[in-house]
Amino acid sequence: MIQSIIEGISSAIYEEFGGEFAIYSEEVKQGLKEPCFIISCVRTGRIPEMRRGYTQNNLFWVQYIPKENGREKAECCAAAERLERCLEYITVGGDLVRGVDIHHETNDGVLTFSVTYKVRVVEQYEQSEAEMEALQKSVNLKG
């Protein structure tokens, strides 16, 4: 699930900004190419729902590191506005997912853009014939 959301974020950024910007979803120790985006899943959590389902809340940070040219603050502001547009809705597994709790801040010339994607998950269980037979017997005993 997390990887599918990362792919959706990455695709949306690529569509908005084009191929001039590197997009990373893994830690880069050396050779970071600027300007670039770094996508990180910061926190996930589950909220149980009725019947085998839950809502999974996924908090992501998208960091934008501009090229050093004396206009880093202006570039971060422009990037934040574009990210707000392109990350409000992303495609995950063929479905549109809306980003909520969107905000951003700039520190030391790096934009950190925060967005949460809430995804409803329904777990599928296969029941064996033995389980179904036991269920049938249970129903018959009570009925």
Secondary structure, 3 states (H helix, E strand, C coil): CHHHHHHHHHHHHHHHHCCCCEEECCCCCCCCCCCEEEEEEEEEEEEEECCCEEEEEEEEEEEEECCCCCCHHHHHHHHHHHHHHHCCEEEECCEEEEEEEEEEEEECCEEEEEEEEEEEEECCCCCCHHHHHHHHHHHHHHC
